[in-house]
C-alpha cells in the first residue's frame, strides 16, 4: 500500500508542473487584437510556418515557438505583442519569453476573438 501511495505521489509531482505550464493562463498579459493599445510594441509571430494564413503581418518578427529557445537572442528587449495559433502555444510562449526577461505587453490568438 505504501509503494502505491509513493508511486502516485511521484507521478503527481512530475505531472503538475508540466500541466501548469501548458494549461494555466499567464496573468497580467491581456489579449488584444492587433495590438490596439501600444502601437510601439514589436509584433512577434510564434505560429508554425505552415500554419500561417493570409493574415501574415509583414512587419512581424517570425520565430515559431519551436525555434524560440534557439533564436531568443534575436528578440529585442522591448515591448512585445505575441501572435499565436492557440491557447497552448500562447501559454508556453509567454512563459518562455517572460522567463528570459522579455517584456510581453499583450498577445492575440489568430483564430480567436479577444474578449
C-alpha positions as CSV (number, residue, x, y, z in Angstrom):
1,X,0.0,0.0,0.0
2,X,2.8,2.4,0.8
3,X,4.5,1.7,-2.5
4,X,1.4,2.6,-4.4
5,X,1.0,5.8,-2.5
6,X,4.6,6.8,-3.2
7,X,4.3,6.0,-6.9
8,X,1.1,8.0,-7.1
9,X,2.8,10.9,-5.2
10,X,5.8,10.9,-7.5
11,X,3.6,10.8,-10.6
12,X,1.6,13.8,-9.4
13,X,4.8,15.7,-8.5
14,X,6.1,15.1,-12.0
15,X,2.9,15.9,-13.9
16,X,1.6,19.0,-12.0
17,X,4.4,21.5,-13.2
18,X,4.0,20.4,-16.8
19,X,0.3,20.7,-16.7
20,X,0.5,24.1,-15.0
21,X,2.9,25.4,-17.6
22,X,0.7,24.3,-20.5
23,X,-2.8,25.0,-19.4
24,X,-2.9,27.7,-16.7
25,X,-3.1,31.2,-18.4
26,X,-0.3,33.7,-17.8
27,X,-1.6,36.6,-15.6
28,X,-1.2,40.3,-16.3
29,X,-0.8,39.8,-20.1
30,X,-4.0,40.9,-21.8
31,X,-5.4,39.5,-25.1
32,X,-5.7,42.4,-27.5
33,X,-6.5,42.2,-31.2
34,X,-3.9,43.9,-33.5
35,X,-2.1,45.4,-30.5
36,X,-4.6,48.2,-30.2
37,X,-3.2,49.9,-27.1
38,X,0.6,50.0,-27.7
39,X,1.5,50.8,-31.3
40,X,5.2,50.9,-30.5
41,X,5.3,47.2,-29.5
42,X,7.2,44.8,-31.7
43,X,5.0,42.1,-33.2
44,X,6.3,38.6,-32.6
45,X,4.6,35.8,-34.5
46,X,5.2,32.4,-32.8
47,X,2.9,30.4,-35.1
48,X,4.5,27.5,-37.1
49,X,5.5,28.4,-40.6
50,X,2.9,26.0,-42.2
51,X,0.0,27.3,-40.0
52,X,0.2,30.9,-41.2
53,X,-2.5,32.1,-43.5
54,X,-3.2,35.2,-45.4
55,X,-3.2,37.4,-42.3
56,X,0.6,37.4,-42.1
57,X,1.9,40.7,-40.9
58,X,5.0,41.7,-42.9
59,X,6.2,43.9,-40.0
60,X,6.2,41.0,-37.6
61,X,9.2,39.1,-36.3
62,X,8.5,35.5,-37.3
63,X,10.0,33.0,-34.9
64,X,7.9,29.8,-34.3
65,X,7.6,28.6,-30.8
66,X,9.7,25.5,-31.6
67,X,12.6,27.9,-32.5
68,X,12.3,30.3,-29.6
69,X,15.0,28.7,-27.5
70,X,17.5,28.8,-30.3
71,X,16.7,32.3,-31.6
72,X,15.7,34.2,-28.4
73,X,18.8,36.4,-28.6
74,X,17.3,37.9,-31.8
75,X,14.2,39.2,-29.9
76,X,14.7,42.8,-28.8
77,X,14.1,43.5,-25.1
78,X,11.4,46.0,-25.8
79,X,7.6,45.8,-25.6
80,X,6.4,42.7,-27.4
81,X,3.0,41.7,-28.8
82,X,2.7,37.9,-29.4
83,X,0.7,36.3,-32.1
84,X,0.0,32.6,-31.7
85,X,-2.3,30.0,-33.2
86,X,-3.8,28.5,-30.0
87,X,-4.0,28.9,-26.2
88,X,-1.4,26.2,-25.5
89,X,1.1,28.0,-27.8
90,X,0.3,31.3,-26.0
91,X,0.9,29.9,-22.5
92,X,4.1,28.2,-23.4
93,X,5.5,31.1,-25.5
94,X,4.6,33.7,-22.9
95,X,6.1,31.8,-20.0
96,X,9.3,31.2,-22.0
97,X,9.6,34.9,-23.1
98,X,8.9,36.3,-19.6
99,X,11.4,33.8,-18.2
100,X,14.0,35.2,-20.5
101,X,13.3,38.8,-19.3
102,X,11.4,40.0,-22.3
103,X,8.5,42.3,-21.6
104,X,5.4,41.0,-23.2
105,X,2.6,43.6,-23.2
106,X,-0.2,41.7,-25.0
107,X,-1.0,38.7,-27.1
108,X,-3.5,37.6,-29.7
109,X,-4.7,34.2,-31.0
110,X,-5.1,34.1,-34.7
111,X,-8.3,32.1,-34.8
112,X,-9.9,33.5,-31.7
113,X,-11.6,36.9,-31.0
114,X,-10.2,38.6,-27.9
115,X,-12.7,39.5,-25.2
